[in-house]
Amino acid sequence: MHVRQPEEVLKSVTDASKRSGLTVFSLHTHEGVNENWYSSRLPEFIEKIVHDAIDAGADVVVGHGAHFLRGVEIYHGKPIFYNLGSLLMAFEAGESIIAPEMYEAYGYGADSRPPDLHSNRAKDKNGNFIGFNAERRFSENCLLQIDRDEDGSVTYGLIPIDLTMENERVLERGLPKIASAEVAEQIAEHMTAYSAPYGTKLTYDKESGLIRII
């Protein structure tokens, strides 16, 4: 990126922090460490820009882009949610515009429709789930809940959602549902593992239904 781009972004963060009660820095990235888009670890440039954003006045960082969860860091007392995953991955049931080159890459003609392509990406010729649909981590995602009290104190909680990418019903596959307690506990465990480099631990609170930072 151009050297002036982060400078201008951070100026906007500082400006926003002067005119708001809570400043959220949103970051959309796919990259993982060593250019691996499916790594749970982040490259240095992402960690640097979000640290700089908090130094510039952001209260919380909300990352998205990659189709799975990444870790949580507490930096100068402020939470960084490096990636909260996807809200929707309803490829087969949704509408989309697909370039002819992508149809060609999967062996379909340009007159094909999106479900033709996406069904081929969901299962192999033997009917076994592949890709996003074969790995449980792509179904585990979260929404961020921010609560601000009258005294100005802020608490953060993650609402665990399950996209059930392995669902046999096409119309339900990739649609968000509130995760069951069992799945929510697994998500909390996985997020703690992803957050190990930052020393952050998370736990699932059955009473509130939220995953919270310990």
C-alpha positions in Angstrom: 0.0 0.0 0.0 1.0 3.6 -0.4 2.8 5.0 2.6 0.3 7.8 2.9 -2.7 5.5 3.1 -2.3 4.3 6.7 -1.5 7.9 7.7 -4.8 9.1 6.3 -6.8 6.3 7.8 -5.3 6.9 11.3 -6.1 10.6 11.0 -9.7 9.6 10.4 -9.6 7.3 13.5 -8.4 10.2 15.7 -11.0 12.5 14.2 -13.8 9.9 14.9 -12.6 9.4 18.5 -13.0 13.1 19.2 -16.6 13.1 18.0 -17.9 9.8 19.4 -18.5 7.9 22.6 -17.2 4.7 21.1 -14.9 4.4 18.1 -14.9 1.1 16.2 -12.1 0.4 13.8 -13.3 -2.1 11.1 -10.7 -4.0 9.0 -11.5 -6.4 6.1 -8.6 -8.7 5.2 -8.1 -12.3 4.1 -4.3 -12.6 4.5 -2.8 -14.9 7.0 0.9 -15.3 8.0 3.2 -16.2 5.1 0.4 -15.2 2.6 -1.7 -18.2 3.7 -5.3 -17.0 3.6 -6.4 -20.0 5.7 -3.9 -19.6 8.6 -5.2 -18.6 12.0 -2.1 -16.5 12.5 -1.9 -12.9 11.3 0.9 -11.2 9.3 2.8 -8.4 11.0 1.2 -5.7 8.9 -2.3 -6.4 10.1 -1.2 -6.5 13.8 0.6 -3.2 13.2 -2.2 -1.2 11.7 -4.7 -2.3 14.3 -2.3 -1.4 17.1 -1.8 1.9 15.5 -5.5 2.4 15.2 -6.0 1.9 19.0 -3.0 4.2 19.6 -4.9 6.8 17.4 -8.0 6.5 19.4 -10.0 3.4 18.5 -11.8 1.6 21.3 -12.3 -1.7 19.6 -11.1 -3.4 16.5 -13.5 -5.6 14.5 -11.8 -7.7 11.8 -13.6 -9.7 9.1 -12.9 -11.0 5.6 -11.6 -14.5 6.2 -14.3 -17.1 6.3 -13.4 -18.4 9.8 -12.5 -17.1 13.3 -9.1 -15.8 14.3 -7.7 -14.8 17.7 -8.5 -12.0 20.1 -5.9 -9.7 21.6 -6.2 -7.1 24.4 -3.9 -4.2 23.5 -3.6 -1.3 26.0 -6.8 -2.5 27.6 -8.7 -2.4 24.2 -10.0 -5.6 22.5 -9.0 -6.6 19.0 -11.2 -9.2 17.4 -8.9 -10.2 14.5 -11.6 -12.0 12.5 -15.2 -12.9 13.4 -15.8 -15.0 10.3 -18.9 -14.9 8.1 -22.5 -14.0 8.7 -23.7 -15.9 5.6 -22.2 -18.5 3.3 -25.3 -19.5 1.5 -23.7 -20.0 -1.9 -26.1 -22.5 -3.3 -29.3 -20.9 -2.2 -28.2 -17.3 -2.7 -28.0 -15.1 -5.8 -24.6 -14.1 -7.1 -22.8 -12.8 -10.2 -20.0 -15.1 -11.3 -17.4 -14.3 -14.0 -17.3 -16.6 -17.0 -13.7 -17.5 -16.2 -14.8 -19.1 -13.0 -17.4 -21.3 -14.7 -14.8 -22.4 -17.2 -12.3 -23.2 -14.4 -14.9 -25.7 -12.9 -15.8 -27.1 -16.3 -19.1 -25.4 -16.8 -20.3 -23.4 -19.8 -20.9 -19.6 -19.6 -24.7 -20.2 -19.8 -24.6 -22.1 -16.4 -26.2 -20.7 -13.3 -24.6 -20.1 -9.8 -26.1 -23.2 -8.2 -24.5 -25.4 -10.8 -21.1 -24.1 -9.8 -21.6 -23.9 -6.1 -23.0 -27.4 -5.8 -19.8 -28.7 -7.5 -17.7 -26.8 -4.9 -19.7 -28.2 -2.0 -19.5 -31.9 -2.8 -17.3 -34.1 -4.9 -18.6 -36.5 -7.5 -19.1 -39.2 -4.8 -21.3 -36.9 -2.8 -18.7 -36.1 -0.1 -18.5 -32.5 1.3 -15.3 -30.7 0.2 -13.8 -27.2 0.7 -15.7 -24.8 3.0 -18.3 -27.5 3.6 -15.9 -30.2 4.7 -14.1 -28.2 7.5 -16.1 -27.5 10.7 -14.2 -24.2 11.3 -16.0 -22.5 8.4 -19.3 -23.0 10.2 -18.1 -21.5 13.5 -18.5 -17.7 13.5 -19.5 -15.0 15.9 -21.3 -11.7 16.1 -20.0 -9.0 18.4 -22.3 -7.5 21.0 -21.3 -4.2 22.6 -23.0 -3.0 25.7 -22.4 0.6 27.0 -23.8 1.5 30.4 -24.9 5.0 31.4 -21.7 5.5 33.3 -19.8 5.0 30.0 -18.4 1.5 30.8 -18.4 -0.9 27.9 -18.6 -4.7 27.9 -18.1 -7.0 24.9 -19.6 -10.4 24.2 -19.6 -12.7 21.2 -22.8 -14.3 20.0 -21.7 -17.7 18.7 -23.4 -18.7 15.4 -23.4 -21.9 13.4 -23.6 -21.9 9.6 -24.0 -25.7 9.5 -22.0 -25.9 6.2 -22.4 -29.7 6.4 -26.2 -29.5 6.5 -27.7 -31.8 3.9 -30.5 -29.3 3.3 -29.3 -26.9 0.7 -31.6 -24.1 1.7 -30.3 -24.2 5.3 -26.6 -24.7 4.4 -24.6 -21.6 5.2 -27.4 -19.7 7.0 -26.7 -18.4 10.5 -28.3 -20.0 13.5 -27.5 -19.3 17.2 -25.1 -22.1 18.1 -26.1 -24.8 20.5 -24.4 -24.8 23.9 -22.2 -27.7 22.8 -21.1 -25.9 19.6 -20.7 -22.6 21.5 -18.3 -24.2 24.0 -16.3 -25.6 21.1 -16.1 -22.2 19.5 -14.9 -20.7 22.8 -12.2 -23.4 23.1 -11.1 -22.9 19.5 -11.0 -19.1 19.9 -8.8 -19.5 23.0 -6.5 -21.7 20.9 -6.4 -19.1 18.1 -5.7 -16.4 20.8 -2.9 -18.2 22.5 -0.2 -16.0 20.9 -1.8 -13.0 22.6 -2.4 -14.8 25.9 -6.2 -14.2 25.7 -8.7 -16.8 27.0 -12.4 -17.0 26.3 -15.3 -18.8 27.9 -18.9 -19.6 27.1 -21.5 -18.3 29.5 -24.6 -20.5 29.2 -26.8 -18.0 31.1 -26.2 -15.1 28.7 -25.5 -17.2 25.7 -22.3 -15.1 25.1 -18.7 -16.0 24.7 -16.7 -13.6 26.9 -13.1 -12.7 27.3 -11.7 -13.9 30.7 
